[in-house]
Amino acid sequence: MAEFAAQADGFARLGYKLAGVSADPPQRSARLHRDLQLPFPLLCDPERKLIQAWDVYNPRERGGIAQPATAVIAAAGTLVWFEREAMARRVKAEELLAHLGGGAAPPPRGFGPRFRDFLRALRFTR
């Protein structure tokens, strides 16, 4: 999240707003938001509804946590990027920003949502 915070102005220039989602309770998320000095909201999902709908819920670790993921949703509500990630291997904010600006190929590890990701997103919004 800190890497995306450092690139927040660049995403804003392209018309994207940033937000994070945490499975932590509000108090813990507020502390993380403050400690990282995030310039975007950190949304709380302690009931893990969004995390489960987007299929990034890992129930086997520490009572159920969110698997890291990055999603880009256009202003019209279209999902234009979705990547499930590992704790030690994440999409680089700078590479994603360059791609969204049209100046670079997609970051390595695949681009774009799969059809089932669209279906999950639609189920969540209904």
N, C-alpha and C positions, 0 to 999 in steps of 0.2 A: 504494500500500500504506500509505503514511503516513496518508492520509485515513481508511482503514478502521481503522488502529491507534487513531486518535483516537476512533473510535466503537465500539471493541471492547466496552466495558461495555454499551452499548445493545443490541448484537446478543446478548450473553450474557443480558441480562434477558429477551429474547424466546426464549431457548433455542437460539440459533445459536452454533456455534463457528467461529472464523475460522481460515483457513490460506491460505498463499500457495504457489504452485507456480512453480519457476524451472527453466529449462533449463540454468542455469549449474552448474558443478561444485561439490561441497560446500564447498570452501574459499571460493570467491567468494560463494556464498549465505550462508555463515556471516558473512562480512564485511558483506554487505548487511543481514542480520538485525540485527547489532550496531549498524551505523551508523544505521539507521532506528529502532532501539530497539523492534522489533516485539514486541507482547505475545502473539503467536500464532506457531505454527511456520511456517517457510518450507521447504517440501518440495523436494527436488532431483529432477529428472527429466533427468539428462544424456543418457540414451539416447532421450529424447523420446517415450516410449511413450504416456504419458497425453496429452501435447500433441497427438500425431498422432491418437489415438483420439477426442479431442474436436474435431478439425478446426480447431485454432488454430495449426498449425505453418506457418511461413513459411520454406521452404527457400532462398528467393532472397536473404535478407538475412543477412550476416555468418556464413555457414556453417550457417544454420538456427536461427531463434529462435522463441519463442512470441509469437503475436499476443496483445495484452492481451485479457482476457476476465474476466467476473465470473459465477460460478455460485453458486447457493444450493441446497443439498441439505438437505431436512428430515431429522429424526432417523430416520424410517422408510426413508430412502434415496431418497425421491422428489425428482426435480429440479423445483424450483419457480421457478427464474429462471435464465436463461442469456443473456448478451449478449456478442457479439463487439464489441470496441471498437477505436478507433484510439489511437495514442500521445497525441494531443492532445485526444481527446474520449472521456471515460470516464464511466461511471455515477457519480453522486455518492453517497457512502456515506450521507449524511444523508437523501437522497431515498429510497434503497432501504430504509433503516431505517424511515422513516415509512410506506412502503408495506407492509412486512412486518408492522408493528405494527397495520395496519388503519386507519390514520388518514389515508391519502393515496392518490391515484391512482398508478399505476405511473410511475416516472420516464420522461421522454420517450425516444423512440427504440425503442419497442416493448417489450412484456413477453412473457415466457414462452418456453419452448423450443419449437422446431418439432418435428414428428414425427421427423424424421431425427436430431435431437439426442437424443431418447429412445433411438432405435435404437443410436446410437453409444455412449451411456452403458451400455446393456445389453451390448453387445459387449465393452466394456472390463472389466466386472465378472465376466464369465464366465471 
